[in-house]
């Protein structure tokens, strides 16, 4: 399976998993899908038959709320049966809403933001100290980079020349209830990482060729590497793209689910199969005139605080 097919399957599974469970964070699942697909199709040295191999690459999805993307990637690459994905977020399921290390192929339970990079740096440092050949990859959210622990880990990695770690920031420019810039401005993001001693690559994070090139880019120094992957929140489903509503919302029965599935079918790559709705939704529920669609749902657009003396 190539990365384009895997990315599409991650998105399709993400729609189904959140729809069935009434779970959230579909926008984040969609934005990170291309990063995950390139990692699991082309980059990570892991073996589904031996998930605890000491020499395997380590992977951490620090933005654990997008855990459905990890589960879909692991299932599609043989770590467990794809049929289990529909239990996501269900009572008694091991596929918890945030990433669980009880799932084969998962190196760290995540969801408490700011923890993934510190643990990943520790894993990488341990590998260097014990002369292991594995690499560590950590995917963070851009909103997560508000956490001080991210920058403590960044300083540590640079200071000790930990060059077997790659951080990937899913830079979809939205977090929680608004745009990152209006929540807590990250400033010159590239320059910030450089000032902390990292090699920095800024790319189109929804472009598989750019992702592959960035992962395999070599630097003639002992600095850690960060890939700032500029992505689109909700990528692949136009009415969800760049709409903060889909950070927490799931596709409800009716037009939301039907339209989401059919929009994905419009971009389905050759060779990708939909195990849920093989031909899409053949008689979709039409979008009603009163539907809350293509509106700005950010806090700054819908709520006007006066604590700063603003008149509007």
Backbone as numpy.savetxt, mean C-alpha at the origin, in Angstrom:
# Nx Ny Nz CAx CAy CAz Cx Cy Cz
2.72 -15.30 -13.50 1.88 -14.11 -13.50 2.76 -12.85 -13.50
2.53 -11.95 -14.43 3.34 -10.74 -14.45 2.77 -9.69 -13.49
3.52 -8.62 -13.31 3.15 -7.62 -12.30 1.86 -6.91 -12.65
1.59 -6.67 -13.94 0.36 -5.99 -14.33 -0.86 -6.84 -13.98
-0.77 -8.13 -14.22 -1.87 -9.03 -13.88 -2.05 -9.08 -12.36
-0.93 -9.17 -11.64 -1.03 -9.25 -10.18 -1.62 -7.97 -9.60
-1.22 -6.82 -10.12 -1.76 -5.55 -9.62 -3.27 -5.50 -9.81
-3.73 -5.95 -10.98 -5.17 -5.94 -11.23 -5.89 -6.87 -10.26
-5.30 -8.04 -10.01 -5.93 -8.99 -9.09 -5.96 -8.44 -7.67
-4.91 -7.75 -7.26 -4.90 -7.13 -5.94 -6.06 -6.15 -5.82
-6.26 -5.35 -6.84 -7.36 -4.38 -6.82 -8.72 -5.08 -6.79
-8.86 -6.12 -7.61 -10.15 -6.81 -7.66 -10.43 -7.52 -6.34
-9.42 -8.17 -5.78 -9.60 -8.80 -4.47 -9.92 -7.74 -3.41
-9.24 -6.60 -3.49 -9.48 -5.54 -2.51 -10.91 -5.07 -2.51
-11.49 -4.91 -3.70 -12.90 -4.52 -3.79 -13.79 -5.58 -3.15
-13.53 -6.84 -3.47 -14.38 -7.92 -2.94 -14.22 -8.07 -1.43
-12.99 -8.01 -0.95 -12.73 -8.22 0.47 -13.36 -7.12 1.32
-13.24 -5.89 0.91 -13.85 -4.80 1.68 -15.36 -4.80 1.53
-15.86 -5.17 0.36 -17.31 -5.24 0.12 -17.95 -6.28 1.02
-17.37 -7.47 1.07 -17.96 -8.56 1.86 -17.86 -8.31 3.35
-16.78 -7.69 3.78 -16.53 -7.51 5.21 -17.11 -6.22 5.77
-17.42 -5.27 4.89 -17.77 -3.94 5.38 -16.56 -3.25 5.98
-15.38 -3.66 5.52 -14.13 -3.09 6.01 -13.78 -1.81 5.27
-12.66 -1.25 5.61 -12.31 0.07 5.07 -10.94 0.07 4.41
-10.49 1.27 4.07 -9.17 1.55 3.53 -8.98 1.06 2.09
-10.06 1.00 1.32 -9.93 0.57 -0.07 -9.08 1.53 -0.87
-9.19 2.83 -0.62 -8.38 3.80 -1.36 -6.90 3.53 -1.22
-6.46 3.17 -0.01 -5.05 2.86 0.24 -4.64 1.55 -0.41
-5.54 0.57 -0.42 -5.27 -0.71 -1.07 -5.04 -0.49 -2.56
-5.87 0.34 -3.16 -5.76 0.59 -4.60 -4.50 1.37 -4.95
-4.09 2.30 -4.09 -2.91 3.11 -4.41 -1.63 2.31 -4.29
-1.60 1.34 -3.38 -0.37 0.58 -3.13 -0.28 -0.67 -4.00
-1.33 -0.99 -4.76 -1.40 -2.25 -5.50 -0.24 -2.43 -6.48
0.16 -1.38 -7.17 1.24 -1.51 -8.16 2.58 -1.76 -7.47
2.81 -1.09 -6.34 4.04 -1.32 -5.58 4.11 -2.77 -5.12
3.02 -3.25 -4.57 2.97 -4.63 -4.08 3.19 -5.63 -5.21
2.57 -5.37 -6.35 2.65 -6.30 -7.47 4.08 -6.41 -8.00
4.77 -5.30 -8.15 6.15 -5.34 -8.64 7.05 -6.02 -7.61
6.82 -5.75 -6.34 7.61 -6.41 -5.31 7.46 -7.92 -5.38
6.23 -8.40 -5.42 6.01 -9.85 -5.35 6.22 -10.55 -6.68
6.10 -9.84 -7.78 6.31 -10.47 -9.09 7.77 -10.43 -9.52
8.51 -9.38 -9.12 9.82 -9.16 -9.72 10.98 -8.93 -8.75
10.70 -8.64 -7.49 11.77 -8.16 -6.62 12.06 -9.10 -5.44
11.07 -9.39 -4.65 11.29 -10.13 -3.41 11.80 -11.55 -3.66
12.82 -11.92 -2.93 13.32 -13.30 -2.96 12.70 -14.04 -1.78
11.53 -14.61 -2.05 10.79 -15.36 -1.04 10.29 -16.65 -1.67
9.98 -17.62 -0.82 9.55 -18.94 -1.29 8.29 -19.33 -0.54
7.17 -19.44 -1.26 5.91 -19.78 -0.61 5.95 -21.16 0.04
6.84 -22.02 -0.44 6.96 -23.37 0.14 7.81 -23.36 1.42
8.58 -22.29 1.59 9.44 -22.18 2.77 9.43 -20.73 3.25
8.27 -20.29 3.79 8.11 -18.87 4.12 9.01 -18.37 5.23
9.60 -19.28 6.01 10.48 -18.87 7.12 11.96 -19.06 6.81
12.29 -19.22 5.54 13.68 -19.37 5.13 14.53 -18.23 5.70
15.60 -18.56 6.39 16.42 -17.53 7.03 17.05 -16.56 6.03
17.24 -17.01 4.80 17.89 -16.16 3.80 16.89 -15.39 2.92
15.61 -15.48 3.25 14.59 -14.78 2.46 14.71 -13.27 2.63
14.25 -12.53 1.64 14.07 -11.10 1.84 12.95 -10.87 2.84
13.04 -9.78 3.59 12.00 -9.42 4.54 11.15 -8.29 3.95
9.84 -8.39 4.17 8.95 -7.32 3.70 8.00 -6.91 4.82
7.85 -5.60 4.98 6.92 -5.05 5.97 6.03 -4.02 5.29
4.71 -4.20 5.39 3.78 -3.15 5.00 3.47 -2.36 6.26
4.19 -1.27 6.45 4.03 -0.50 7.67 2.65 0.15 7.73
2.13 0.56 6.56 0.77 1.10 6.53 -0.20 -0.09 6.53
-0.29 -0.72 7.71 -0.99 -2.00 7.81 -2.47 -1.95 7.54
-3.06 -0.75 7.50 -4.49 -0.64 7.19 -4.78 -1.07 5.74
-3.75 -1.11 4.90 -3.91 -1.60 3.52 -3.58 -3.08 3.43
-3.76 -3.80 4.54 -3.35 -5.19 4.63 -3.96 -6.11 3.61
-5.15 -5.79 3.10 -5.76 -6.64 2.07 -4.85 -6.78 0.86
-4.05 -5.77 0.58 -3.12 -5.84 -0.55 -2.03 -6.88 -0.29
-1.58 -7.00 0.97 -0.60 -8.03 1.32 -1.21 -9.41 1.19
-2.39 -9.58 1.76 -3.04 -10.90 1.72 -3.29 -11.34 0.28
-3.76 -10.43 -0.56 -4.00 -10.77 -1.95 -2.70 -11.16 -2.66
-1.63 -10.43 -2.39 -0.33 -10.73 -3.00 0.16 -12.10 -2.58
0.04 -12.40 -1.28 0.51 -13.69 -0.77 -0.33 -14.85 -1.32
-1.63 -14.66 -1.35 -2.49 -15.73 -1.86 -2.21 -16.00 -3.34
-2.05 -14.96 -4.11 -1.83 -15.12 -5.55 -0.44 -15.66 -5.87
0.46 -15.60 -4.92 1.80 -16.16 -5.14 2.03 -17.45 -4.36
0.94 -18.06 -3.87 1.01 -19.42 -3.37 1.22 -19.62 -1.90
1.17 -18.57 -1.08 1.41 -18.74 0.36 0.21 -19.36 1.07
-0.97 -19.13 0.56 -2.18 -19.80 1.04 -3.21 -19.73 -0.07
-4.32 -20.43 0.10 -5.30 -20.56 -0.98 -6.09 -19.26 -1.18
-6.27 -18.89 -2.43 -6.99 -17.67 -2.77 -8.40 -17.66 -2.19
-9.00 -18.82 -2.05 -10.38 -18.90 -1.55 -10.51 -18.33 -0.14
-9.40 -18.27 0.61 -9.46 -17.76 1.99 -9.64 -16.25 2.04
-9.37 -15.56 0.95 -9.44 -14.10 0.96 -10.82 -13.57 1.34
-11.87 -14.31 1.02 -13.22 -13.82 1.32 -13.53 -13.82 2.81
-12.63 -14.39 3.63 -12.82 -14.36 5.08 -12.24 -13.10 5.72
-11.65 -12.24 4.91 -11.01 -11.03 5.41 -11.93 -10.24 6.34
-11.42 -9.87 7.49 -12.14 -9.04 8.46 -13.31 -9.78 9.12
-13.48 -11.07 8.85 -14.59 -11.81 9.43 -14.19 -12.35 10.80
-15.17 -12.56 11.66 -14.90 -13.13 12.98 -14.22 -14.49 12.83
-13.13 -14.68 13.56 -12.42 -15.94 13.53 -11.42 -16.09 12.41
-11.37 -15.13 11.48 -10.43 -15.23 10.36 -9.03 -14.80 10.80
-8.02 -15.44 10.23 -6.65 -14.99 10.50 -6.29 -13.78 9.64
-7.13 -13.46 8.66 -6.89 -12.30 7.79 -7.51 -11.07 8.43
-6.89 -10.60 9.47 -7.40 -9.45 10.22 -7.35 -8.18 9.38
-8.09 -7.17 9.81 -8.16 -5.93 9.04 -6.81 -5.27 8.86
-5.98 -5.29 9.89 -4.60 -4.85 9.76 -3.72 -6.10 9.68
-2.53 -5.94 9.15 -1.70 -7.09 8.81 -1.35 -7.93 10.04
-1.49 -9.24 9.91 -1.20 -10.17 11.01 -0.05 -11.09 10.66
0.89 -11.26 11.58 2.04 -12.14 11.34 1.67 -13.62 11.48
0.43 -13.91 11.85 -0.02 -15.31 11.87 -0.25 -15.85 10.46
-0.22 -14.98 9.48 -0.41 -15.38 8.08 0.94 -15.75 7.48
1.05 -16.90 6.81 2.34 -17.27 6.20 2.84 -16.19 5.24
4.12 -15.86 5.37 4.71 -14.85 4.51 4.72 -13.46 5.08
4.06 -13.25 6.22 4.04 -11.94 6.87 5.11 -11.89 7.95
6.00 -10.93 7.87 7.11 -10.83 8.81 6.80 -10.01 10.05
5.76 -9.17 9.99 5.47 -8.30 11.14 4.01 -7.88 11.10
3.33 -8.00 12.24 1.98 -7.43 12.37 2.11 -5.91 12.38
1.27 -5.25 11.60 1.38 -3.79 11.49 0.00 -3.14 11.53
0.02 -1.84 11.66 -1.21 -1.07 11.75 -1.03 0.13 12.66
-0.18 -0.02 13.68 0.18 1.12 14.50 1.29 1.87 13.76
0.92 2.98 13.17 1.81 3.65 12.21 3.10 4.14 12.86
4.17 4.07 12.09 5.47 4.51 12.56 6.34 3.39 13.09
5.83 2.17 13.12 6.60 1.05 13.67 7.36 0.27 12.61
6.85 0.24 11.38 7.43 -0.63 10.37 8.86 -0.33 10.01
9.19 0.94 9.80 10.56 1.28 9.42 11.55 0.99 10.55
11.26 1.35 11.81 12.21 0.99 12.88 12.48 -0.51 12.95
11.42 -1.33 12.84 11.63 -2.77 12.88 12.40 -3.24 11.65
12.06 -2.69 10.49 12.77 -3.06 9.26 14.24 -2.71 9.31
14.56 -1.54 9.87 15.96 -1.14 10.03 16.67 -2.12 10.95
15.99 -2.54 12.02 16.59 -3.53 12.92 16.84 -4.85 12.23
15.89 -5.30 11.42 16.06 -6.54 10.66 17.26 -6.44 9.72
17.36 -5.29 9.03 18.44 -5.10 8.08 19.80 -5.04 8.78
19.84 -4.34 9.91 21.09 -4.24 10.69 21.53 -5.61 11.18
20.55 -6.41 11.64 20.87 -7.78 12.09 21.43 -8.61 10.95
20.88 -8.41 9.75 21.38 -9.13 8.58 22.82 -8.78 8.26
23.13 -7.48 8.33 24.51 -7.06 8.06 25.47 -7.61 9.12
25.07 -7.54 10.37 25.94 -7.98 11.46 26.20 -9.48 11.41
25.22 -10.24 10.88 25.38 -11.69 10.82 25.78 -12.17 9.43
26.16 -11.21 8.56 26.67 -11.50 7.22 25.66 -12.26 6.35
24.38 -11.93 6.53 23.33 -12.50 5.69 23.19 -11.67 4.42
22.64 -12.29 3.38 22.54 -11.63 2.08 21.14 -11.07 1.79
20.24 -11.18 2.75 18.87 -10.74 2.46 18.75 -9.22 2.47
17.70 -8.76 1.79 17.35 -7.34 1.79 16.02 -7.16 2.51
15.79 -5.95 2.99 14.56 -5.62 3.69 13.85 -4.50 2.94
12.55 -4.66 2.76 11.73 -3.67 2.07 10.58 -3.27 2.98
10.39 -1.97 3.14 9.33 -1.45 4.01 8.50 -0.43 3.23
7.19 -0.67 3.14 6.29 0.29 2.50 5.60 1.11 3.58
5.75 2.42 3.48 5.13 3.35 4.42 4.10 4.21 3.70
3.20 4.79 4.46 2.33 5.82 3.92 2.97 7.18 4.09
2.54 8.14 3.28 3.10 9.49 3.44 2.57 10.15 4.71
1.30 9.91 5.04 0.78 10.43 6.31 1.50 9.83 7.49
1.94 8.59 7.34 2.70 7.91 8.39 4.01 8.63 8.68
4.51 9.36 7.71 5.78 10.06 7.89 5.65 11.28 8.79
4.45 11.49 9.36 4.30 12.46 10.43 4.85 11.92 11.75
5.05 10.60 11.80 5.49 9.96 13.03 6.99 10.18 13.26
7.34 10.59 14.46 8.75 10.83 14.78 9.60 9.59 14.72
9.01 8.43 15.00 9.78 7.19 14.99 10.31 6.86 13.60
9.61 7.33 12.56 10.10 7.12 11.19 11.45 7.79 11.01
11.56 9.02 11.53 12.78 9.79 11.31 13.90 9.36 12.25
13.56 8.83 13.41 14.59 8.25 14.27 15.22 7.04 13.58
14.38 6.21 12.98 14.88 5.04 12.26 15.70 5.47 11.05
15.26 6.53 10.38 15.99 7.02 9.21 17.39 7.48 9.60
17.49 8.19 10.71 18.80 8.64 11.20 19.69 7.45 11.54
19.13 6.46 12.22 19.89 5.29 12.63 20.43 4.55 11.41
19.57 4.35 10.41 19.97 3.60 9.21 21.10 4.30 8.48
21.02 5.61 8.38 22.07 6.36 7.69 23.37 6.34 8.50
23.25 6.52 9.81 24.44 6.58 10.66 25.26 5.29 10.59
24.56 4.15 10.55 25.25 2.86 10.56 25.42 2.26 9.16
25.15 3.05 8.14 25.39 2.58 6.77 24.61 1.33 6.42
23.35 1.30 6.80 22.52 0.10 6.57 21.97 0.17 5.15
22.73 -0.41 4.23 22.40 -0.26 2.81 21.63 -1.44 2.24
21.16 -2.34 3.11 20.36 -3.47 2.63 18.87 -3.27 2.93
18.48 -2.01 3.12 17.08 -1.70 3.34 16.60 -0.70 2.29
15.40 -0.92 1.81 14.74 0.02 0.90 13.39 0.39 1.49
13.20 1.67 1.71 11.89 2.17 2.13 11.15 2.66 0.90
9.88 2.36 0.83 9.05 2.82 -0.27 7.90 3.60 0.34
7.77 4.87 -0.01 6.68 5.68 0.51 5.57 5.73 -0.53
4.40 5.21 -0.16 3.22 5.30 -1.02 2.69 6.73 -0.90
3.21 7.58 -1.76 2.96 9.03 -1.65 1.72 9.40 -2.46
0.54 9.02 -1.90 -0.71 9.37 -2.58 -1.24 10.73 -2.15
-0.52 11.36 -1.24 -0.76 12.75 -0.84 -2.05 12.97 -0.08
-2.64 11.87 0.43 -3.84 11.99 1.25 -3.67 11.14 2.50
-4.30 11.57 3.60 -4.25 10.83 4.84 -5.51 11.08 5.65
-6.00 10.07 6.30 -7.14 10.19 7.21 -8.29 10.96 6.59
-8.39 12.26 6.84 -9.56 13.04 6.45 -9.27 14.15 5.44
-8.01 14.22 4.95 -7.68 15.36 4.09 -6.40 15.09 3.31
-5.95 16.07 2.57 -4.65 16.00 1.90 -3.55 16.16 2.94
-2.43 15.49 2.70 -1.30 15.60 3.63 -0.88 17.05 3.83
-0.87 17.79 2.75 -0.40 19.18 2.80 -1.25 20.02 3.75
-2.53 19.69 3.86 -3.43 20.45 4.73 -3.51 19.86 6.13
-2.97 18.65 6.30 -2.99 18.01 7.61 -1.72 18.33 8.39
-0.58 18.03 7.79 0.72 18.37 8.37 1.71 18.34 7.21
2.05 19.50 6.70 2.82 19.61 5.47 4.20 18.97 5.63
4.53 18.05 4.71 5.81 17.36 4.75 6.95 18.19 4.17
6.63 19.33 3.58 7.66 20.19 3.02 8.29 19.58 1.78
9.57 19.87 1.56 10.30 19.28 0.43 10.65 17.86 0.81
9.82 16.92 0.40 9.91 15.54 0.88 11.21 14.87 0.44
11.59 15.08 -0.81 12.85 14.49 -1.30 14.04 15.03 -0.52
14.07 16.33 -0.36 15.20 16.95 0.32 15.27 16.52 1.79
14.10 16.30 2.38 14.07 15.86 3.77 14.78 14.51 3.93
14.45 13.56 3.06 15.10 12.24 3.13 16.61 12.36 2.85
16.97 13.18 1.87 18.38 13.38 1.57 19.13 13.94 2.77
18.49 14.88 3.45 19.14 15.49 4.61 19.32 14.51 5.76
18.52 13.43 5.75 18.67 12.38 6.75 19.66 11.31 6.30
20.30 11.52 5.15 21.39 10.65 4.73 21.00 9.48 3.85
19.86 9.57 3.17 19.37 8.47 2.33 19.55 8.78 0.84
19.78 7.73 0.06 19.65 7.84 -1.39 18.16 7.93 -1.72
17.79 8.85 -2.58 16.38 9.14 -2.83 16.07 9.02 -4.32
15.00 8.28 -4.63 14.46 8.20 -5.98 12.99 8.59 -5.92
12.58 9.51 -6.76 11.18 9.92 -6.82 10.63 9.49 -8.17
9.56 8.69 -8.15 9.07 8.08 -9.39 7.54 8.11 -9.43
6.99 7.69 -10.56 5.57 7.43 -10.71 5.31 6.05 -10.11
4.71 6.00 -8.95 4.52 4.75 -8.24 3.42 3.87 -8.78
2.72 4.30 -9.81 1.75 3.44 -10.48 2.29 2.93 -11.81
3.56 3.23 -12.11 4.21 2.81 -13.35 5.16 1.66 -13.04
4.88 0.48 -13.58 5.64 -0.71 -13.21 7.08 -0.65 -13.69
7.33 -0.09 -14.85 8.70 0.03 -15.34 9.53 0.93 -14.42
8.95 2.05 -14.02 9.68 2.96 -13.13 9.91 2.31 -11.76
8.94 1.57 -11.29 9.11 0.87 -10.01 10.24 -0.15 -10.10
10.22 -0.98 -11.14 11.27 -2.00 -11.28 12.65 -1.36 -11.36
12.77 -0.32 -12.17 14.06 0.35 -12.31 14.54 0.92 -10.98
13.60 1.45 -10.20 13.97 2.04 -8.91 14.43 0.96 -7.92
13.73 -0.16 -7.91 14.12 -1.24 -6.99 15.52 -1.78 -7.30
15.85 -1.83 -8.57 17.15 -2.42 -8.95 18.25 -1.37 -9.14
17.94 -0.11 -8.89 18.95 0.95 -8.97 20.03 0.74 -7.92
21.28 0.76 -8.36 22.41 0.57 -7.44 23.10 1.90 -7.17
23.54 2.07 -5.94 24.28 3.27 -5.56 25.65 2.86 -5.02
26.66 3.63 -5.35 28.03 3.32 -4.95 28.33 3.97 -3.60
27.53 3.61 -2.61 27.75 4.11 -1.25 27.05 3.18 -0.27
27.18 3.48 1.00 26.58 2.65 2.04 25.33 3.28 2.63
24.65 4.09 1.84 23.44 4.72 2.35 22.23 3.82 2.12
21.22 3.92 2.99 19.95 3.25 2.72 19.23 3.97 1.58
18.24 3.30 1.00 17.54 3.85 -0.17 16.06 4.03 0.13
15.51 5.16 -0.31 14.07 5.37 -0.22 13.54 5.69 -1.61
12.43 5.05 -1.95 11.72 5.31 -3.20 10.45 6.07 -2.84
10.37 7.32 -3.29 9.14 8.09 -3.11 8.25 7.77 -4.31
7.26 6.92 -4.07 6.40 6.43 -5.15 5.15 7.30 -5.21
5.13 8.22 -6.15 3.99 9.12 -6.29 2.82 8.36 -6.91
1.77 8.17 -6.12 0.64 7.35 -6.54 -0.65 8.16 -6.47
-1.72 7.52 -6.89 -3.05 8.12 -6.82 -3.90 7.30 -5.85
-4.43 7.94 -4.85 -5.33 7.25 -3.93 -6.54 6.75 -4.70
-6.89 5.49 -4.52 -8.03 4.93 -5.24 -7.74 4.56 -6.68
-6.47 4.47 -7.05 -6.06 4.25 -8.44 -6.77 3.04 -9.07
-7.33 3.26 -10.25 -7.95 2.19 -11.02 -9.46 2.26 -11.07
-10.05 2.98 -10.12 -11.51 3.15 -10.09 -11.78 4.65 -10.07
-12.11 5.24 -11.22 -12.13 6.71 -11.34 -12.94 7.44 -10.29
-14.10 6.92 -9.89 -14.90 7.69 -8.93 -14.34 7.62 -7.51
-13.34 6.77 -7.30 -12.66 6.70 -6.00 -11.35 7.47 -5.99
-10.82 7.80 -7.14 -9.50 8.41 -7.21 -9.48 9.80 -6.58
-8.50 10.00 -5.73 -8.28 11.28 -5.04 -9.52 11.74 -4.25
-10.32 10.80 -3.80 -11.46 11.11 -2.96 -11.23 10.48 -1.58
-11.07 11.31 -0.57 -10.74 10.84 0.77 -11.85 9.99 1.36
-13.05 10.08 0.82 -14.17 9.25 1.29 -13.79 7.77 1.31
-12.98 7.36 0.32 -12.67 5.94 0.18 -11.47 5.50 1.00
-11.02 6.39 1.87 -10.04 5.95 2.87 -10.74 5.04 3.88
-11.97 5.37 4.21 -12.70 4.60 5.22 -13.90 3.83 4.66
-14.44 4.25 3.54 -15.67 3.65 3.03 -15.39 2.34 2.28
-16.38 1.46 2.26 -16.31 0.24 1.45 -17.40 0.29 0.38
-17.26 -0.47 -0.70 -18.28 -0.46 -1.75 -19.55 -1.18 -1.30
-20.62 -0.42 -1.13 -21.89 -0.99 -0.69 -22.60 -1.71 -1.84
-23.52 -2.59 -1.46 -24.37 -3.23 -2.47 -25.05 -2.17 -3.33
-25.21 -2.47 -4.60 -25.85 -1.52 -5.50 -24.83 -0.86 -6.41
-25.05 0.40 -6.72 -24.24 1.05 -7.73 -22.76 1.16 -7.35
-22.44 1.32 -6.05 -21.04 1.47 -5.65 -20.23 0.23 -6.02
-20.72 -0.93 -5.61 -20.02 -2.17 -5.92 -20.04 -2.45 -7.42
-21.20 -2.31 -8.04 -21.32 -2.63 -9.47 -20.41 -1.74 -10.32
-20.38 -0.46 -10.02 -19.55 0.46 -10.81 -18.07 0.20 -10.56
-17.71 -0.08 -9.31 -16.30 -0.37 -9.00 -15.81 -1.58 -9.79
-16.60 -2.65 -9.80 -16.21 -3.86 -10.53 -16.10 -3.58 -12.02
-17.07 -2.89 -12.57 -17.06 -2.66 -14.02 -15.96 -1.70 -14.45
-15.62 -0.74 -13.58 -14.48 0.14 -13.91 -13.19 -0.66 -13.95
-13.03 -1.62 -13.04 -11.84 -2.47 -13.07 -11.82 -3.34 -14.32
-12.97 -3.82 -14.74 -13.02 -4.66 -15.93 -12.61 -3.88 -17.19
-12.78 -2.58 -17.16 -12.36 -1.77 -18.31 -10.85 -1.78 -18.48
-10.11 -2.02 -17.40 -8.65 -1.98 -17.47 -8.03 -3.35 -17.20
-8.82 -4.40 -17.28 -8.33 -5.74 -16.97 -7.31 -6.17 -18.01
-6.08 -6.50 -17.60 -5.06 -6.91 -18.56 -5.32 -8.33 -19.07
-4.83 -8.60 -20.25 -4.98 -9.93 -20.82 -4.35 -10.97 -19.89
-5.06 -12.05 -19.68 -4.54 -13.12 -18.83 -4.98 -13.05 -17.39
-5.56 -11.91 -16.97 -6.06 -11.78 -15.60 -7.49 -12.29 -15.55
-7.79 -13.09 -14.53 -9.12 -13.66 -14.39 -9.81 -13.11 -13.14
-11.12 -12.90 -13.26 -11.93 -12.44 -12.14 -12.70 -13.64 -11.62
-12.33 -14.15 -10.44 -12.98 -15.35 -9.92 -14.35 -15.04 -9.31
-14.65 -13.76 -9.10 -15.91 -13.38 -8.46 -17.00 -13.07 -9.50
-16.67 -12.23 -10.43 -17.62 -11.83 -11.48 -16.87 -11.91 -12.81
-16.76 -13.09 -13.41 -15.89 -13.30 -14.57 -16.13 -12.31 -15.72
-17.35 -11.88 -15.91 -17.66 -10.96 -17.00 -18.07 -9.58 -16.50
-17.70 -9.28 -15.28 -18.13 -8.03 -14.69 -19.57 -8.13 -14.23
-20.21 -6.99 -13.97 -21.62 -6.94 -13.59 -22.42 -6.70 -14.86
-23.18 -7.68 -15.29 -23.84 -7.60 -16.60 -25.04 -6.66 -16.61
-25.73 -6.53 -15.49 -26.85 -5.59 -15.39 -26.64 -4.69 -14.17
-25.69 -3.77 -14.26 -25.33 -2.98 -13.09 -26.45 -2.04 -12.65
-26.49 -1.82 -11.34 -27.40 -0.82 -10.80 -26.95 0.55 -11.27
-27.84 1.33 -11.88 -27.42 2.66 -12.37 -27.11 3.60 -11.20
-26.24 4.55 -11.47 -25.90 5.54 -10.46 -27.07 6.52 -10.35
-27.70 6.62 -9.18 -28.85 7.53 -9.05 -28.43 8.99 -9.12
-29.36 9.83 -9.46 -29.06 11.26 -9.60 -28.57 11.87 -8.30
-29.06 11.36 -7.18 -28.70 11.92 -5.87 -27.41 11.34 -5.31
-26.73 10.48 -6.05 -25.54 9.79 -5.53 -24.45 10.78 -5.14
-23.81 10.49 -4.02 -22.69 11.32 -3.55 -21.43 10.84 -4.25
-21.19 11.35 -5.44 -20.09 10.87 -6.27 -19.38 12.06 -6.91
-18.07 11.97 -7.03 -17.24 13.02 -7.60 -17.34 14.34 -6.82
-17.51 14.22 -5.50 -17.52 15.39 -4.63 -16.26 15.40 -3.78
-15.89 16.57 -3.30 -14.73 16.72 -2.43 -15.17 16.46 -1.00
-14.66 15.38 -0.41 -15.07 15.00 0.94 -13.99 15.31 1.98
-12.97 16.06 1.62 -11.93 16.38 2.59 -12.47 17.27 3.71
-11.83 17.19 4.85 -12.25 18.01 5.98 -12.19 19.49 5.63
-11.15 19.90 4.93 -10.99 21.31 4.62 -12.07 21.81 3.67
-12.71 20.90 2.91 -13.77 21.30 1.99 -15.14 21.27 2.65
-15.27 20.47 3.70 -16.61 20.25 4.28 -16.78 20.84 5.67
-15.70 21.29 6.26 -15.77 21.83 7.63 -14.89 23.06 7.70
-15.40 24.12 8.28 -14.66 25.38 8.29 -14.45 25.85 9.73
-13.34 25.43 10.34 -13.09 25.83 11.73 -12.80 27.32 11.85
-13.08 27.84 13.02 -12.87 29.28 13.24 -11.77 29.55 14.27
-11.10 28.49 14.70 -10.13 28.70 15.79 -8.96 29.57 15.37
-8.71 29.67 14.05 -7.61 30.53 13.58 -8.15 31.89 13.13
-9.37 32.17 13.48 -9.93 33.47 13.11 -10.39 33.55 11.68
-10.59 32.37 11.05 -11.03 32.36 9.65 -12.51 32.72 9.59
-12.88 33.56 8.66 -14.26 34.02 8.58 -15.17 33.07 7.84
-14.59 32.14 7.05 -15.45 31.24 6.26 -15.52 29.88 6.90
